[in-house]
Amino acid sequence: MAKILILTGDAAEDLEVMYPYQRLLEEGYDVDIAAPTAKRLQFVVHDFVDGFDTYTEKPGHTWPADTAFADIDPAGYAALVLPGGRAPEYIRNDEHCRRIVRHFFDSDKPVAALCHGPLVLAASGVLAGRTVSAYPACAPDVRAAGAAFADSAAQVDGVLVTGRAWPDHPAWMREFLTVLRAKAPC
């Protein structure tokens, strides 16, 4: 059974962790969640409220991380998922997180990133020359990392599949599963 790795942390968008986690399990993949430390993570729910200039944040589910970034051997995984929320803002600073990300790109393994997830890709130095979707507020970061920004529900660039946010789940995961089935069938 092929293994998929999700890199996340506290304040990750609840739906953006749980949807791919459950969908990939349903598809028959073995899925591990890694975070800066192996602990129970606190996810959040982002939503829009009339009159607010940006999204609001409320507590979401808690969920255990299976392992810490430092303990991950990425060679044992067929693909990588990077959910959004606020977690990418701080996990991108973790040297082990960036090491893991670079392995997937160096090995041409499937990677899915959503919402603020591409911030981790930018910090890992793997976006130059690519076309990437992300939460629109991340467009300057994507461009600064040398990528073209695409306002797309499911932007496919080789084995990289990116999207804007949780409303894009159906299109984003459909495209990622197409790439995944071709490169790493379970």
One Martini backbone bead per residue (centre of mass of N, CA, C, O) as a GRO file, in nm:
protein
  186
    1MET     BB    1   0.093   0.038   0.025
    2ALA     BB    2   0.071   0.355  -0.027
    3LYS     BB    3   0.223   0.652   0.099
    4ILE     BB    4   0.103   0.945   0.268
    5LEU     BB    5   0.194   1.289   0.331
    6ILE     BB    6   0.116   1.519   0.595
    7LEU     BB    7   0.182   1.864   0.637
    8THR     BB    8   0.151   2.021   0.964
    9GLY     BB    9  -0.044   2.213   1.218
   10ASP     BB   10  -0.126   2.441   1.398
   11ALA     BB   11  -0.389   2.614   1.242
   12ALA     BB   12  -0.512   2.444   1.054
   13GLU     BB   13  -0.733   2.372   0.821
   14ASP     BB   14  -0.960   2.146   0.884
   15LEU     BB   15  -1.064   2.067   0.593
   16GLU     BB   16  -0.763   2.052   0.464
   17VAL     BB   17  -0.702   1.789   0.625
   18MET     BB   18  -0.953   1.593   0.636
   19TYR     BB   19  -1.025   1.550   0.342
   20PRO     BB   20  -0.763   1.420   0.231
   21TYR     BB   21  -0.734   1.207   0.442
   22GLN     BB   22  -1.005   1.055   0.386
   23ARG     BB   23  -0.986   1.028   0.075
   24LEU     BB   24  -0.720   0.859   0.072
   25LEU     BB   25  -0.824   0.628   0.242
   26GLU     BB   26  -1.061   0.555   0.055
   27GLU     BB   27  -0.856   0.489  -0.190
   28GLY     BB   28  -0.610   0.311  -0.017
   29TYR     BB   29  -0.428   0.479   0.149
   30ASP     BB   30  -0.161   0.560   0.347
   31VAL     BB   31  -0.179   0.801   0.624
   32ASP     BB   32   0.031   1.066   0.735
   33ILE     BB   33   0.086   1.289   1.013
   34ALA     BB   34   0.288   1.578   1.023
   35ALA     BB   35   0.485   1.766   1.264
   36PRO     BB   36   0.695   1.925   1.460
   37THR     BB   37   0.524   1.745   1.663
   38ALA     BB   38   0.408   1.478   1.850
   39LYS     BB   39   0.068   1.570   1.868
   40ARG     BB   40  -0.205   1.747   1.947
   41LEU     BB   41  -0.394   1.918   1.723
   42GLN     BB   42  -0.513   2.252   1.635
   43PHE     BB   43  -0.769   2.338   1.454
   44VAL     BB   44  -0.932   2.547   1.205
   45VAL     BB   45  -1.194   2.785   1.110
   46HIS     BB   46  -1.266   2.937   0.805
   47ASP     BB   47  -1.456   3.242   0.744
   48PHE     BB   48  -1.710   3.446   0.613
   49VAL     BB   49  -1.809   3.784   0.700
   50ASP     BB   50  -1.999   4.030   0.699
   51GLY     BB   51  -1.775   4.318   0.699
   52PHE     BB   52  -1.521   4.164   0.643
   53ASP     BB   53  -1.195   4.164   0.493
   54THR     BB   54  -1.167   3.880   0.620
   55TYR     BB   55  -1.128   3.608   0.780
   56THR     BB   56  -1.231   3.394   1.019
   57GLU     BB   57  -1.161   3.237   1.348
   58LYS     BB   58  -1.209   2.900   1.462
   59PRO     BB   59  -1.236   2.633   1.630
   60GLY     BB   60  -1.159   2.303   1.579
   61HIS     BB   61  -1.027   2.026   1.556
   62THR     BB   62  -0.865   1.753   1.689
   63TRP     BB   63  -0.536   1.595   1.610
   64PRO     BB   64  -0.306   1.359   1.560
   65ALA     BB   65   0.021   1.330   1.527
   66ASP     BB   66   0.228   1.074   1.422
   67THR     BB   67   0.478   1.276   1.363
   68ALA     BB   68   0.783   1.417   1.323
   69PHE     BB   69   0.973   1.572   1.101
   70ALA     BB   70   1.256   1.459   1.202
   71ASP     BB   71   1.138   1.142   1.159
   72ILE     BB   72   1.133   1.170   0.851
   73ASP     BB   73   1.129   0.951   0.563
   74PRO     BB   74   1.048   1.036   0.242
   75ALA     BB   75   1.110   0.763   0.086
   76GLY     BB   76   0.836   0.621   0.218
   77TYR     BB   77   0.685   0.817   0.011
   78ALA     BB   78   0.465   0.897  -0.268
   79ALA     BB   79   0.332   1.160  -0.123
   80LEU     BB   80   0.215   1.510  -0.087
   81VAL     BB   81   0.051   1.722   0.167
   82LEU     BB   82  -0.055   2.084   0.182
   83PRO     BB   83  -0.217   2.252   0.388
   84GLY     BB   84  -0.371   2.513   0.525
   85GLY     BB   85  -0.378   2.804   0.684
   86ARG     BB   86  -0.148   2.896   0.937
   87ALA     BB   87   0.072   2.674   0.952
   88PRO     BB   88   0.264   2.752   0.709
   89GLU     BB   89   0.392   3.007   0.845
   90TYR     BB   90   0.567   2.808   1.049
   91ILE     BB   91   0.663   2.537   0.908
   92ARG     BB   92   0.858   2.677   0.696
   93ASN     BB   93   1.089   2.712   0.934
   94ASP     BB   94   1.142   2.410   0.913
   95GLU     BB   95   1.402   2.219   0.810
   96HIS     BB   96   1.250   1.942   0.781
   97CYS     BB   97   1.024   2.035   0.604
   98ARG     BB   98   1.202   2.131   0.365
   99ARG     BB   99   1.343   1.861   0.317
  100ILE     BB  100   1.091   1.703   0.242
  101VAL     BB  101   0.996   1.873   0.004
  102ARG     BB  102   1.253   1.845  -0.172
  103HIS     BB  103   1.231   1.542  -0.215
  104PHE     BB  104   0.970   1.540  -0.389
  105PHE     BB  105   1.090   1.716  -0.618
  106ASP     BB  106   1.354   1.554  -0.676
  107SER     BB  107   1.157   1.278  -0.724
  108ASP     BB  108   0.884   1.334  -0.872
  109LYS     BB  109   0.650   1.365  -0.669
  110PRO     BB  110   0.351   1.402  -0.556
  111VAL     BB  111   0.185   1.729  -0.506
  112ALA     BB  112  -0.028   1.891  -0.262
  113ALA     BB  113  -0.162   2.232  -0.253
  114LEU     BB  114  -0.333   2.460  -0.023
  115CYS     BB  115  -0.365   2.783  -0.009
  116HIS     BB  116  -0.098   2.826   0.216
  117GLY     BB  117   0.091   2.588   0.131
  118PRO     BB  118   0.286   2.739  -0.080
  119LEU     BB  119   0.469   2.868   0.139
  120VAL     BB  120   0.640   2.611   0.176
  121LEU     BB  121   0.745   2.596  -0.112
  122ALA     BB  122   0.884   2.870  -0.118
  123ALA     BB  123   1.080   2.813   0.128
  124SER     BB  124   1.203   2.550  -0.037
  125GLY     BB  125   1.271   2.631  -0.346
  126VAL     BB  126   1.029   2.496  -0.577
  127LEU     BB  127   0.879   2.733  -0.779
  128ALA     BB  128   1.048   2.785  -1.007
  129GLY     BB  129   0.868   2.799  -1.316
  130ARG     BB  130   0.588   2.780  -1.208
  131THR     BB  131   0.236   2.703  -1.171
  132VAL     BB  132   0.028   2.859  -0.911
  133SER     BB  133  -0.196   2.803  -0.665
  134ALA     BB  134  -0.381   3.006  -0.420
  135TYR     BB  135  -0.437   3.208  -0.202
  136PRO     BB  136  -0.459   3.525  -0.312
  137ALA     BB  137  -0.275   3.650  -0.076
  138CYS     BB  138  -0.020   3.461  -0.190
  139ALA     BB  139   0.076   3.572  -0.466
  140PRO     BB  140   0.337   3.732  -0.387
  141ASP     BB  141   0.490   3.478  -0.286
  142VAL     BB  142   0.484   3.315  -0.544
  143ARG     BB  143   0.628   3.526  -0.721
  144ALA     BB  144   0.886   3.559  -0.539
  145ALA     BB  145   0.952   3.238  -0.604
  146GLY     BB  146   0.908   3.224  -0.943
  147ALA     BB  147   0.603   3.213  -0.994
  148ALA     BB  148   0.301   3.165  -1.131
  149PHE     BB  149  -0.019   3.289  -1.093
  150ALA     BB  150  -0.326   3.098  -1.034
  151ASP     BB  151  -0.680   3.133  -1.047
  152SER     BB  152  -0.735   2.811  -0.926
  153ALA     BB  153  -0.881   2.510  -0.828
  154ALA     BB  154  -0.677   2.334  -1.042
  155GLN     BB  155  -0.337   2.329  -1.062
  156VAL     BB  156  -0.129   2.185  -1.311
  157ASP     BB  157   0.232   2.095  -1.256
  158GLY     BB  158   0.273   1.812  -1.330
  159VAL     BB  159   0.288   1.684  -0.991
  160LEU     BB  160   0.151   1.958  -0.926
  161VAL     BB  161  -0.124   2.047  -0.700
  162THR     BB  162  -0.332   2.339  -0.689
  163GLY     BB  163  -0.517   2.567  -0.464
  164ARG     BB  164  -0.708   2.801  -0.286
  165ALA     BB  165  -0.942   2.627  -0.122
  166TRP     BB  166  -1.188   2.434   0.017
  167PRO     BB  167  -1.394   2.483  -0.226
  168ASP     BB  168  -1.175   2.312  -0.421
  169HIS     BB  169  -1.167   2.010  -0.353
  170PRO     BB  170  -1.287   1.853  -0.595
  171ALA     BB  171  -1.083   1.951  -0.812
  172TRP     BB  172  -0.815   1.907  -0.663
  173MET     BB  173  -0.850   1.599  -0.595
  174ARG     BB  174  -0.902   1.496  -0.877
  175GLU     BB  175  -0.622   1.579  -0.992
  176PHE     BB  176  -0.446   1.436  -0.783
  177LEU     BB  177  -0.553   1.146  -0.836
  178THR     BB  178  -0.456   1.131  -1.125
  179VAL     BB  179  -0.157   1.157  -1.059
  180LEU     BB  180  -0.136   0.934  -0.843
  181ARG     BB  181  -0.229   0.688  -1.016
  182ALA     BB  182   0.012   0.718  -1.219
  183LYS     BB  183   0.263   0.730  -0.996
  184ALA     BB  184   0.090   0.596  -0.715
  185PRO     BB  185  -0.044   0.330  -0.679
  186CYS     BB  186  -0.221   0.129  -0.434
   0.00000   0.00000   0.00000
